[in-house]
Amino acid sequence: MQQARLVQRFAPVFRRAFGSPQTALQQRAIATATGSEQPPSVLRPIGSGRRVTPSAGEAGTLSWPPPQAVHAVSPLPETIQAWLMDFETNDPLEIIDVQRSVFASPIRTDIMHRAVTYERNMRRQGTHSARNRSQVRGSTRKMQPQKGLGMARHGSRRAPQFVGGGKAHGPVPRSHETEIQRKVWLMALRSALSVKYSQDQLVIVDNMNLKSPKTSDFARMLKENGWTPLSASKKP
């Protein structure tokens, strides 16, 4: 009751000081008529890159769509140069452009080690095997009495501590296959090609057509071009 009386008592004072109160629609109509309307405020929700407006407004007053992120551009060209060689004579033919992302990528020795380990594990046969004490030949009879002889206690002669006994925790046939992600394997391949290119050991040929189908001619060509490790170590 006291608050209501205070409001009624001081209401004329506030009207003379601040004017009569107006609704939001009346204020917006007056601002539109006078040309002093402000654009609606734009808020950015927390954790979001999208801009939204809390009130209705023209689309031109909003920054939509949001600006895209600027990505760094490498100053290096996308291609590098390499010699194109003849397959039979190993003579240079022309200079070609190859992708820098493949033949000049960062060299990752750790990724190459993972790929080599994966390839070598795939080549393992996994046929190793050994007989345990239940598979070797011999009797399961107790060798000697448990007590009375003053000797160590033994059971079957097929125990691992005796000659001819079974193998304790021996190897069994199994697969040594491991897994590797395809992108990791491709990264290792790019690293290997980049190493060969940087060491000038990468040979790019135009085609692999041979005039003669004989294996001896093919082996002689590889030896003359120095493309086989046996050409330097094999005795004449």
C-alpha positions in Angstrom: 0.0 0.0 0.0 2.8 2.4 0.8 4.5 1.7 -2.5 1.3 2.3 -4.5 0.8 5.6 -2.6 4.3 6.7 -3.4 3.9 5.9 -7.1 0.6 7.9 -7.3 2.2 10.8 -5.4 5.4 11.1 -7.5 3.8 10.1 -10.9 3.2 13.7 -11.9 6.8 14.6 -11.1 8.1 11.8 -13.4 5.8 12.9 -16.2 7.0 16.4 -16.1 10.7 15.3 -15.9 10.8 12.4 -18.4 7.5 12.8 -20.4 4.7 10.2 -20.7 5.7 6.6 -21.1 5.4 5.0 -24.6 5.2 1.5 -25.7 7.9 -0.2 -27.8 5.7 -0.1 -31.0 5.1 3.7 -30.5 8.8 4.3 -30.1 9.7 2.3 -33.2 7.0 4.1 -35.3 8.4 7.5 -34.2 12.0 6.4 -35.0 10.9 5.2 -38.4 9.1 8.4 -39.2 12.0 10.6 -38.1 14.7 8.4 -39.9 16.6 7.7 -36.7 15.9 4.0 -36.5 18.9 1.9 -35.4 19.7 -1.5 -36.9 18.7 -4.4 -34.8 21.5 -5.7 -32.5 23.4 -8.8 -33.6 24.4 -11.4 -31.1 26.8 -14.3 -31.3 25.8 -17.4 -29.2 28.5 -18.8 -26.9 30.5 -21.5 -28.7 28.9 -20.9 -32.1 30.2 -19.0 -35.1 26.7 -18.2 -36.4 25.2 -14.8 -36.1 21.5 -14.4 -35.1 19.4 -11.4 -34.4 17.0 -11.3 -31.4 14.5 -9.0 -33.2 13.1 -8.8 -36.7 15.0 -6.7 -39.1 16.1 -6.3 -42.7 18.5 -8.9 -44.1 20.8 -6.1 -45.2 21.6 -5.1 -41.7 23.0 -8.6 -40.8 26.5 -9.9 -41.7 25.3 -13.0 -43.5 26.9 -15.4 -44.4 29.7 -15.2 -41.8 33.2 -14.5 -43.2 35.1 -17.6 -44.2 38.4 -18.6 -42.6 41.6 -17.6 -44.5 43.9 -20.5 -45.2 47.6 -20.1 -45.6 48.9 -20.4 -49.1 52.3 -22.0 -49.7 54.7 -19.8 -51.7 56.3 -22.9 -53.3 54.9 -24.2 -56.6 52.8 -27.3 -56.6 55.1 -29.2 -59.0 58.8 -30.0 -59.2 60.9 -31.1 -62.1 62.4 -34.5 -62.8 64.1 -36.3 -65.7 62.1 -38.7 -67.9 64.4 -41.6 -68.8 64.3 -44.2 -71.6 63.6 -47.6 -70.2 66.1 -49.6 -72.3 69.0 -47.2 -72.6 68.6 -45.1 -69.5 69.1 -41.9 -71.6 67.3 -38.7 -70.5 64.4 -37.8 -72.8 62.9 -34.6 -71.3 62.1 -32.8 -68.1 58.6 -33.3 -66.7 56.7 -31.8 -63.8 55.7 -34.1 -60.8 53.7 -33.3 -57.8 55.5 -31.8 -54.9 53.1 -33.3 -52.4 54.3 -36.8 -53.5 58.0 -36.5 -54.4 58.9 -33.6 -52.0 56.8 -34.4 -49.0 58.2 -34.2 -45.4 60.3 -37.3 -44.7 58.8 -39.3 -41.8 61.2 -42.1 -40.8 58.8 -43.2 -38.0 56.0 -43.7 -40.5 58.3 -45.5 -42.9 59.3 -47.9 -40.0 55.6 -48.6 -39.3 55.0 -49.5 -43.0 58.1 -51.7 -43.2 57.2 -53.5 -40.0 53.7 -54.1 -41.4 55.0 -55.4 -44.7 57.5 -57.8 -43.1 55.0 -59.1 -40.6 52.7 -60.0 -43.6 55.5 -62.0 -45.1 56.1 -64.2 -42.0 54.7 -67.7 -42.4 54.1 -68.3 -38.7 54.6 -72.0 -39.0 57.0 -72.3 -36.0 56.0 -75.0 -33.6 57.4 -77.0 -30.7 56.1 -80.0 -28.8 55.1 -79.6 -25.2 55.3 -82.2 -22.5 52.0 -83.7 -23.6 53.1 -84.2 -27.2 56.6 -85.7 -26.8 57.2 -89.5 -26.5 57.6 -91.0 -23.1 55.8 -92.5 -20.1 53.8 -90.5 -17.6 54.8 -92.9 -14.8 56.4 -91.3 -11.8 60.1 -91.8 -12.1 60.9 -92.5 -8.4 59.1 -92.5 -5.1 58.2 -89.2 -3.6 60.2 -89.8 -0.4 62.9 -92.1 1.0 65.7 -91.8 -1.5 67.0 -88.4 -0.5 66.7 -87.0 -4.1 64.7 -84.3 -5.7 61.1 -84.9 -6.3 60.2 -85.7 -9.9 57.1 -86.8 -11.7 57.0 -87.6 -15.5 60.2 -88.0 -17.5 58.6 -85.8 -20.2 59.0 -82.7 -18.0 60.9 -79.8 -19.6 64.0 -80.1 -17.3 64.9 -83.5 -18.7 66.6 -84.3 -22.0 64.0 -85.3 -24.5 61.2 -83.6 -22.5 58.7 -81.2 -23.8 59.3 -77.5 -24.4 57.8 -75.1 -21.8 55.9 -72.2 -23.4 57.2 -73.0 -26.8 56.1 -71.4 -30.1 52.8 -72.3 -31.7 51.6 -71.7 -35.3 50.0 -68.3 -35.5 49.6 -65.3 -37.7 52.0 -62.3 -37.3 49.7 -60.0 -39.3 49.3 -56.5 -38.0 47.1 -53.6 -39.1 48.0 -50.2 -40.4 45.7 -47.3 -41.6 45.7 -46.7 -45.3 46.5 -43.0 -44.9 49.5 -43.9 -42.8 50.7 -46.4 -45.5 50.3 -43.8 -48.2 52.2 -41.3 -46.1 55.1 -43.8 -45.8 55.0 -44.4 -49.6 55.3 -40.6 -50.2 58.2 -40.4 -47.7 60.0 -43.2 -49.5 59.6 -41.6 -52.9 60.7 -38.2 -51.5 63.9 -39.8 -50.0 64.7 -41.4 -53.4 64.1 -38.2 -55.2 66.3 -36.2 -52.8 69.1 -38.7 -53.1 68.8 -38.8 -57.0 67.9 -42.5 -56.9 64.5 -42.2 -58.4 64.2 -43.2 -62.1 61.0 -42.2 -64.0 60.7 -44.0 -67.4 58.4 -43.3 -70.3 57.2 -46.9 -70.7 58.2 -50.5 -69.9 58.1 -51.9 -73.4 60.8 -54.4 -74.4 61.9 -55.4 -77.8 62.8 -58.9 -76.7 60.7 -61.1 -74.3 63.8 -63.0 -73.2 64.7 -62.9 -69.5 68.4 -62.9 -70.2 68.0 -59.7 -72.3 66.0 -58.1 -69.5 68.6 -59.1 -66.9 71.4 -57.7 -69.1 69.6 -54.4 -69.5 69.1 -54.0 -65.7 72.8 -54.8 -65.2 74.0 -52.3 -67.8 71.7 -49.5 -66.4 72.7 -50.3 -62.8 69.1 -50.8 -61.7 69.8 -54.0 -59.7 71.9 -54.4 -56.5 73.3 -57.7 -57.9 75.0 -55.9 -60.8 77.6 -54.4 -58.5 78.2 -57.4 -56.2 77.9 -60.3 -58.7 81.2 -61.6 -59.9 81.7 -62.0 -63.7 
